[in-house]
Amino acid sequence: MATSIRLSPELGSRLDRLATKTGRTKAFYLRQIIENGIAEMEEYFLASDTLDRVRKGTEKVYSAAAVRSELGLDD
């Protein structure tokens, strides 16, 4: 999937310098950054969305006691 992004001049320069000094492409580093950071972004933003639904009362929640009981952990 091709995509494009606009970087600030400072970030662009840093990326250029890194690619030049290491002999790798800028695309390589952008892929690495995305691959390493997407899990963190998913965790944060999906959790934030869930928290919003909990606060609005549209997400079903369970008490710890109910979960323990359902799983038979209190037996």
Summary of the structure (lengths in Angstrom):
residues: 75
radius of gyration: 21.6
end to end distance: 51.9
largest distance: 63.0
contacts: 126
relative contact order: 0.06
helix: 71%
strand: 0%
